[in-house]
């Protein structure tokens, strides 16, 4: 297999993205609660853009860039107006260990930088593989706080904030 293509998501990708997300939810319980409208969940109101990893007709992964809320900005130690949040990042189980998540992360980080923004994200404490990916990519953990939801195993979510490499973190 060659390298998957990373490109901006198109409207006609949403069905395949939702199907890929369903496999991730089944395997990993991400998202923790299956959304009534998966396409809407993948397209939040605050979205600045979205990217997909594709191989032929298959969507292997997805990532979005959104405006950053104040709580995440406080954790990051930077003003929200200087930030863009990485959201809805997932890769299907069959595409893991191929660099797909790293390529998607790089694409959204680059897109944020092209807008003059610093990328940030939150990850739940159970996402150890994701945290390892972020740290390998040079992201720094800037803070942690309890979430306002319960994980699939019944614990209160513990959210860790990560900031993309660059200057200006506390």
C-alpha positions in Angstrom: 0.0 0.0 0.0 1.2 3.5 -0.8 0.8 6.6 1.3 -2.8 7.7 1.8 -3.8 11.1 0.4 -4.4 13.9 2.9 -6.8 16.5 1.5 -9.5 18.9 2.6 -12.8 17.2 3.3 -15.5 17.6 0.7 -19.3 17.5 1.3 -19.5 14.2 -0.6 -17.0 12.7 1.9 -19.3 12.9 4.9 -21.1 9.6 4.4 -17.7 7.7 4.2 -16.4 9.7 7.2 -19.5 8.7 9.3 -19.0 5.1 8.2 -15.3 5.2 9.3 -16.3 6.9 12.5 -18.7 4.1 13.2 -15.9 1.6 13.0 -13.8 3.7 15.4 -16.7 4.0 17.8 -17.2 0.2 17.8 -13.5 -0.5 18.4 -12.6 2.4 20.8 -15.8 4.0 22.0 -14.8 7.3 20.3 -16.9 9.3 20.5 -17.9 8.2 24.0 -21.6 8.6 22.9 -22.6 7.9 19.4 -24.1 11.1 17.9 -27.7 11.2 16.6 -26.3 13.0 13.5 -22.8 11.8 12.8 -22.4 14.2 9.9 -23.3 17.1 12.1 -21.0 15.9 14.8 -18.2 15.9 12.2 -19.1 19.4 11.2 -19.3 21.5 14.4 -20.6 25.1 14.1 -17.1 26.4 15.1 -15.4 24.5 12.3 -12.7 26.3 10.4 -11.9 23.3 8.1 -11.7 19.5 8.0 -9.3 17.1 6.3 -9.5 13.4 5.4 -7.0 10.7 4.8 -8.2 8.7 1.8 -7.0 5.7 -0.1 -9.0 5.2 -3.2 -12.6 5.5 -2.2 -11.9 4.7 1.4 -11.7 7.3 4.2 -9.0 6.1 6.6 -9.1 9.1 9.0 -10.4 12.6 9.7 -9.4 15.7 11.5 -11.1 19.1 11.9 -9.9 22.5 13.0 -12.3 24.6 15.1 -12.3 27.9 17.0 -11.0 27.5 20.6 -13.2 27.9 23.6 -12.1 30.0 26.6 -11.6 27.0 28.9 -9.2 25.4 26.5 -7.4 28.7 25.9 -7.0 29.2 29.7 -5.4 25.7 29.9 -3.2 26.5 27.0 -2.1 29.8 28.6 -2.8 31.7 25.4 -5.7 33.9 24.2 -8.4 32.1 22.3 -8.1 34.5 19.4 -4.5 33.1 18.8 -5.6 29.5 18.8 -7.3 26.9 16.7 -8.4 23.5 18.2 -7.8 20.2 16.6 -11.0 18.2 16.9 -12.7 15.0 15.5 -9.3 13.4 14.9 -9.6 9.7 14.3 -8.1 6.9 12.2 -9.8 3.6 11.4 -8.3 0.5 13.1 -7.2 -1.0 9.8 -5.2 2.2 8.9 -3.3 2.5 12.2 0.5 2.2 12.5 0.8 3.7 9.0 1.4 7.4 10.0 -2.1 8.4 9.1 -2.8 10.2 12.4 0.5 12.0 12.3 -0.2 13.1 8.7 -3.6 14.4 9.6 -2.2 16.2 12.7 0.5 17.8 10.6 -2.1 19.0 8.0 -4.3 20.7 10.6 -1.4 22.1 12.4 -0.1 23.6 9.2 -3.6 24.9 8.4 -3.8 26.7 11.7 -0.3 28.2 11.2 -1.3 29.4 7.8 -4.1 31.4 9.5 -1.6 32.8 12.0 -3.0 30.5 14.8 -1.4 28.0 17.1 -3.0 24.6 17.2 -4.2 23.1 20.6 -6.2 20.1 21.5 -7.7 18.1 24.3 -7.4 14.4 24.8 -9.0 12.2 27.5 -6.7 10.5 29.9 -7.6 7.1 28.4 -6.1 8.1 25.0 -2.6 7.0 25.8 -1.7 6.2 22.2 -2.9 9.6 21.1 -0.9 11.3 23.8 2.2 9.4 22.7 1.6 10.6 19.1 1.3 14.2 20.2 4.4 14.1 22.3 6.4 12.4 19.5 5.3 15.2 17.3 6.7 17.8 19.8 3.4 18.9 21.3 3.6 20.0 25.0 1.0 19.2 27.7 -0.1 22.5 29.1 -2.6 21.4 31.7 -5.3 19.0 32.8 -8.8 19.3 34.2 -11.9 17.2 34.8 -14.3 17.0 31.9 -18.1 17.5 32.2 -18.8 14.0 30.9 -18.4 10.4 31.8 -16.2 8.0 29.9 -17.4 4.6 28.5 -16.0 2.9 31.6 -18.0 5.2 34.0 -15.2 7.6 35.2 -15.4 11.4 35.0 -13.3 12.3 32.0 -9.8 13.8 32.7 -8.8 16.1 29.9 -5.3 17.0 29.0 -4.5 20.1 27.0 -1.7 19.9 24.4 -0.2 22.8 22.5 1.5 22.5 19.1 5.3 23.2 18.9 6.3 26.8 18.8 6.8 29.8 21.0 4.5 31.3 23.5 3.4 28.5 25.8 3.6 29.0 29.5 
